[in-house]
């Protein structure tokens, strides 16, 4: 395998940085797998990005990202940005880059830029204001990126890039734009549509992009860095292509890429996206090895010089083992790819148990395909956290809940529209992916179909016999995580079906006054009560699986004061118990809406 690897070890962004010891362990693994570059950019979140915009969930997206000014604050921006935070981040990535260099690799960087600035910066410098870059359904305030056609703004980016490259030898610098709080003037990829200042309306997109890349390119070269720089507006297939930006490749210079394409129209970096891993989020420690090696083979067959691969956490470093074995064994077909997986399984559990482990991996892959085929994509998993479906109660009259009953979850709902939409269990950031009979039935059937496959996967992990206590404990934990995925799938199914009944209930509906006997009553009472009981039992099962340690399953915030949209509280088990208590307290609210049985 003649490809060069750029590896990104993925971690859910939190408020404390990954330890340098853990980072070095990953660097050693990357070098073992033959990587030439390693990403160094996951810096801690800054909670003030959210609290500076009270009641607006939108900054939660930007908090997940690194931008250039979170590493270096140019002098002119010091009155507006947290320079101490940036200095800490720069020192962190500098030390990480030294570790990467120690293992014979170069640093890789990914930023979201041009990232929005505080409003005061634009009030003081009106010519800096570029396009509105927020999402109108996911924000309450307006957020503006700086205009990269403005010479002063370009000077800010030159200063920041120059200072960064003085500290860090960057081999690959990737810029993602038009998402998560960043945007380019007059781009069709902006969520609000093409917009920006009149001063740059007539500047061609090619001139805009190439000019911005040249600023960063020159800044890197001034420090002797031979940096490959790429800017992209392609958000993993979830957005329409930005045609005018993509077409700018014809004007590029050496060392510059637009959406991965160089001046010759070729793509030197293949971005290997293991899509199915997204289908087991937020539990990201499950080994989706079959999908990983399948995507690795596709990448190996490309014409690209580099393969960028995201390495998710797993108990046995399965993905690194696969990369290492793949390089040595060079599989040419599906049977040989399975040989690679078996080779890795033997390393983990020995020859006699390897087949069981491969079967367990295949079962996980089967489950992920079922969920993907039935539109169980990442937007459907998203409400488990971002809308707190995981721990919010299913009740017949959501508006009847008191502030005390909702206080533990409502601040963390990613909802920027109406209270009515916020009460909708499956309204995902202003989008309805599951609505009506057909969609709800598909979701319910997908849960039924995937349940037996996940149970089989869990049983296979549990059946592996090993004398190594540490390996056995990890296999047991993996089985619990698989069953937790099933609990979450059932929660989504129950919530969708419950919401579907509420959607077929008229506002202010009241039970008919009828004293006849016998009366079957309204079937919706039976359906809601059955769904509530299913979810109560399912919630107790999830509590049992967590066993008081939610951090072994989900991204948990260390300090409850910093709980946010994408990080759960360490008190999740207690919150799940509270969910059950609230549901039980409100189950008979159905009698206020529908005609009850009288038999």
N, C-alpha and C positions, 0 to 999 in steps of 0.2 A: 504494500500500500504506500504509494508515493506522496500522499497528501500531507499537508501540514495542518496541525490542529490548533484552533483557538478555543480554549475551554473557559466556560463561565459556570462556576459553582454557584448554584442558585440557593439563596436563603430568603425567607420572608423578612422584609425590612422591619427592624425594631428600633428601639431607642438607645440601645447599647451596641457598640461595634463588636463584630466577631473578634475573638482573641487572636493575637498574632501567632500563638502556638497552634490554634486550629487552622489558621490560614496557611501556616507553613506545612502542616500535615497535608493539606489539599495540594499545595504546590509540589510536594514530593510525589503525590499520586499523579498529578498532571505530567510531571517529568517522566514518571514510570510509563505512562501511556503514550509518550512520544510527542507531547504538546510543544509547540514553539512559542505560543503566546498564552497568557492567562489574564483574565479580567481582575481588576483590583478595585472596582468602583463602588461596591455596596457600602455607602456611608450611613451613619445612623440618621433616623428621622429627627426632625425638629418640630416639636409639638406646637410651637408658637405660630407656625405656618397656618395652622387651623384656628387657634384661638384669636388670631388677628382678624378673623372673619367670622364672628359669632353667628351661629345658626346656619352657616353655609357648609354643606358637606364637601364641596368641590375640591378644596385643598388636599383632601385625603389622597387624591390621585397623585398630585405633585409631590406629596410627602414621600411617596414610594420611589421617587426618581432622584437622580443626581443631575445637577446642571453645572455648567462651568463656574458660575458665580457662587456655588456652594463649596467650591474648592479654593478659589481665589477671588477676593473682592477688590476690584480696581479702586484706586484712590477716589475717583469721582462718585463711586457708589457707596462709600463707607458711611455716609449719613443715613442710608436707607436699608442696608443689609447687615447681617450679623457677621462681622469680620472675625470675631473670636471662634465662632462655629466653623467658619471656613478654614481658619488656621489649623484647628484641630483635625479637620478632615484632610487637609493637605499633608499634614505630618503623618496621618494614618496611611494614606495612599503612597506616600514616599517610602515609608518603612515596608509596606507590602511590595513595592516595586523592587526594593533591595532583596527581598526574599525571592521574588520571581527571578531576578538576575542571578542570584546564588545558584538556582537550579537550571541555569542555562536557557532561560526563556526571556521574552520581552513582555512588557506590560500592555494590556489591552484596556481600553476605556470606552464606556458608553455613557452618553449624556442626553438629556432632553433639552433641546435648545432651538431657537432663542426662547428662554423661559420668562414668564411674566415677572415684572418688577412691581414693587409697592406703588400705589397710586401717587404718593407724594413725589416720587421721582419724576413722574410725568407732569405733575403740576409745576415743579421747579424747572423741568426741561421739556417743554411741550413737543419739540421736534423729535424727541426719542420715541414717542408713542407710536407703536406699530399696530398690528392687527388685533382685534378682539379674538382671543384664543380659547376661551372657555367653551363648555358645552351648554347650550341654552336650557336643556332639560335637566342638567345635573348641577347647576349653579344658581345661586341667588344674587351674588354680586357679579360684576363684570371684571374680566382679567385681560390685560393687554401685554403682548410680547413687545420687546423693543424692535424698532425698525432696522433691519440689517442693511438697508441701503443708506442709512444715515452715517456720515463719516465719523461723527463722534462716537456713535454706538460701535462701529467697526473698530475704533480705537480702544474701546473698553474690552472687546473680545480679543484684540491683539495683545493687550497688556496681560489679560488673564491667561491666555494660552501660552504666552512667552514665559510667564512666571511658573506655570505648571510644568512646562517642558524643561525649565531650568532644574527642576527637582526630580522629574520622572522621565525615564527613557521610554517613550510611548511608541510601540510598533504599529498599533492599530487603534484609530480614534473614530468611533462610530457616533453619529448624531441622529437621534430620532426626533422628528418634529411633527407639528400638527396634531398633537395628542398630549394629554396629561398636563396641560398648562403651558405648552409651547406652540408657536405657530409662525409661519412665514407670510409676509405681506402678500395679499392678492392671490393667495393659493386657493385652488378649488378644494384642497384637502382640509381647510378650516371648517370646524363644526358649524359656524355661523355663516358659511359661504364666503366667497372671496371678499375681503375687506382690507382696509389699511389707509394710510394717509394719502392725500392727493399728491403729495410731493413725489411719490414713487409709483403712482398708478401706471405710468407709461413705460416703466422700466421692464424689460423682458425678463421672464422667469430665468432664462439661461444666464443673463448678465447678473441677476440678483444672486443666484445660487453659486455660480462660479466665482463671483466677487467675494462672497462670504467665505467660501472654501479657500480662496487664495489668501485671505487675511490669516486664517488659522494655519495654513500651509507655510506661509512666510514666517509666522511666529515660531513654529516648530523648527524650521530650517535655521532660524537665527540662533538657536541653541544646539545646532548640529544634529538634530533629530531627523531621521528618515522615516517619517510617519505617513502611513496610508490612512487617508481621511475619507469617510463615507457619510453622506447625509441621505436619509430616507424618510418618506412619508407613508411607507407601506406598513400598516399596523396589522400584521399577521392575517391578512385576508379579510379583516372585519370592516375595512373601509374601501370605498372605490379608489382605484389607482389615481394618482395625481399626474395626469398626462403631461402637463406643461413642465413640471419638475423633472419627470422621468426623461423627457426629451432633451434635457440640458446636457446629456453626456457627450453630445457632439462638440461641445465647446470646452470640454475638460482638458486639464493638463496632467502630466504624469503624477501619480500619487494621489489622484482625486477620483472619487466615485460618487455617483448619484444613484440612489436605490440599488447599490451594488454594482452598477455598470461603469466600466472605465471608458477612456477616450476612444477605444477601439470597439466599443459595444459589447465587450466580454465581461463576465462576472467572475473576478478572481476569488471571491469569498462565497462559499455555499453555506447558507444559514440553515442548519439542520434543526427543524422544529419537531420535537416529539409530541405531536398534537394530543395523543391519547393520554399522556401524563396529565393534561389539563382535566381530563374526565375523572380523575381521582383526587383533584384538589378539593378541599384544602388539606387533605391528608397526603402529603407529598413524599412520604417515606416508603411508599409502596413501590416495589421493584417492577417497573413496566419494561422488562428486559426484551421481550419479543418485539415490541414496537420500536425500541431503541435500536436493536440490531437491524431491523428492517429499514429504518430511516438511514442508518449508517451505510448500508449497502447502496441505497439510492444515492447518497452523497458521494460515495466512492466512485460511482459510475459517472459523475459529473465531469465537466471540463475545468472545474475550478481548481486553483492551486491550494486554497485553504478551505478547511471545513470548520465552521463555528458550531460547537455543540454545547448545549446547556446540560449541566450535570446536576440533577436533583439529588437531594439527600437520600441515602438508603442505608440499611443496617450493615451490609457486607460490601459496600463500595462496588456494587455489581456493574455499574456503568463503566467505571475505570477498568475493571477486570475484563469487560467485554472489549473495550478499545485495545487493551494490551494483547488479548488473545486474537482479536481480529487482525491486527498488524502481522502477527506471527503465522496465523493459519490461512489467511487470504481466502475466505470462502467464496465460491463462485455460484452457488445455487442455494435453494432453500434448505436442502438436506445438510449441506455443509454449514449453513448458518446455525442449524440446530446442533450440529457437532460443536460449534463454538460455545453455545449456551450450555451444553452438557459438560464441556471442558471447564467452564466457570463453575458450574454446579458441583463438580467433583472437588474443586478447590475449596468450596465452602462446606460441604457436608459429607464428602467422601464418595467413593465409587458405588457402594451398595445403596445409597439413598439419593443419588443424583437424579435418577429418573423421576422420583416424586417431586423434587424441587423444580425440575423443568416443567412437569405437568402443572404444578401450582402457578408458575409464571404464565403458562399458556392459558390457564383458566382466567387469570387476571386480564390477559389480553382479550379473551373472548368477552368478558364482562364489559370491558371498555368499548369494544366494538358494538355491543348491544346498545349501550347508552348513546354512543355516537350516532348510530344508524337511526335511532328514534329521537333525534334532536335533543339529546341530553347534553348539549354542548356547554361550554364554560359559562355562558350567560345564564344557563339554568341552575348551575351550581352556585353562581355568585350570590343569590339572595340568602343562602345559608348563613353567610357572614354579613354581607353589606346591607341586608334587610333584616337581619337577626331572626330569620325563620327558624334557626336552630334552637333558639331559646324563648321565642315569643309565643304566647298562648293562642290557641285556636278557640275563639269564642263567638257565639251567635251575634252579639251586638258589640263590635269593637269600640264604638263610640261611647259605650257605657262604662268602659274601664276607667278607673280613677287614676289620677296622676301618680299616686303611690304604687299602683299596680303596674304602671308602664314605665316608671322612672329608670328601671335597670336596663331598658333596651331602646327606648325612643331616641335618646341623644345620638345613637349610633346607626340610625337608619339613613341609608344613602338616598334621601328623598329631598328634592328641591322644588317640588311642585305644590300640590294641594294636600291638605290633611286627609281628604278622601282617598287619594292615591296612596298616601303613606299607610293607610289602614288596610289596603289591598295586599294580601300576603304574597302574591306573585307579581306585583308591579315592580319591575327591576329598573331603577333609575329612569323612570318615565317610559318604560317599554313593557309591553305585554307579549311575552313569548308563549304563554300558556293561557288561552282564553277559550271558553266555549266547550261544547261536548266533545268534539273530535280531538282537540289538543289535549284536553284533560284525560280522555280515554287513552290516547297514545302514551301519555306520561304514566298513567296507572299500569298499562300493559307492560311498559318497559321495566317498571319496578318489579312486577311479577316475574317477568322473564329473566331479569338479571339476578334475582334473589337466589335461585338454585345454583347458578354459576358461582356467585360469590361464596355461598356456603361450601361448595365443592373446593374452591380455592383455599378457604380457611381450614377446612378439614385436611387438605393435603399438607399445608404448612405444619399443622399439629401432628400429623402422622409420621413426620420424619424423625427417625430414631438416631440419636447421637449421644455419645458419652461426654461431649464437651458442654459443660453447664452454660457457658456464655453463649454458645451458638444456639442451644436449646431455648434459652431465655429470649433471644432475639427472634427466633421462629415463632414462639408463643405470642410475643408482642405483635409481630406482623399479622398473625391470625386475628388478634383482637382488632387491629386496625382495619382489616378487611371487613370484619363484622360491623365496625363503626361506619364504614362506607355504606353498608347495607342499611343501617339505621338512618343515615342521612338521606339516602335515596327514598326510604319509606316516609321520612318527614316531608320531603318535597312532594311525594305523591299524595300524602294525606292533606297537606296544605292546599295543593291544587284542587283536589276534589272538594274540600271544605269551602274554598273560595268560590268554586263553581256553583255550589248551592246558594251561597250568599248573593252571588250575581243574579240568581233567578228568584230573588226575593224583592218585592216592591218596597221602596222607601216608605217608612211609617206603616208597614203592613202589620195588621193585628188579627188575632184569631177570630174566626166566625163565632157568633153567639149561638150555640146549638146545644140543647139539653137532651137530644134524642139518644136512645140507647138501643143497640150497640153502634158505635161509630169507630171506624178505623183510624180516623185522624189524618193529619197531613204527613205524607211520606217523608217530607223533608226533615221532620223531627227525628225519625228513625235513622235517616242517613247521617245527619249531623252528630247524633249521639254515638252511632257506630264508629264514625271517623274519629271523634274525640277519644273514645275508649282505645281505639287502635293507637292513636298518637300518645296517649298516656302510657300505655304498656311499652310502646317503642321508646319513649323517653326514659323510662325506668331501665330498659335494657342498655341504652347508651350510658346512663349513669353507672351501671354495673361495669361496663367495659372500660370506662375511664378510670375507675378504681381510685378516685381521688387525685389523679395525675393527668389533668387535661393537656399539660405541656408535652406529653409523650405522643399526642395525637394532633394538636392544633397549634398554630402560632398564638402564643399567650404573651400578654404584656406583663413585665415584671412588676410594674407599679400601677394599681388600678386608677390612679389619677391620670394616667396617660392612655387609658383605653380609647381606641378610635374605631373607625369603621371596619378596618381590616385586621385588627388585633382584638382577641377576646380576653375577658377577665379570667384571672386564675380562679375566680369564684364561679366558674361555669357550672360545676356540679350542683352548687347551691342554687344557682339561677334556674337550672333545669328542674329542680325540685319546686321552686317557686312557680315555674310555668305550670306544673301539674296542679299545684294548689289553686292557682287562679282558674284553670280550666274546670276543675271540680266545682269551684264556687260559682261558676257561671253557666254550667251545663243546662240548668233549668231555665235559663233566659229564653230558651226556645219556646217555652209556653207563652211568652209575651208576644210572640210573632205568629206562630202557627197553631192550628187547631189540634189539640191533643187527643189521644185515644180515650174512648169511653166504652169499655167492654165488660 
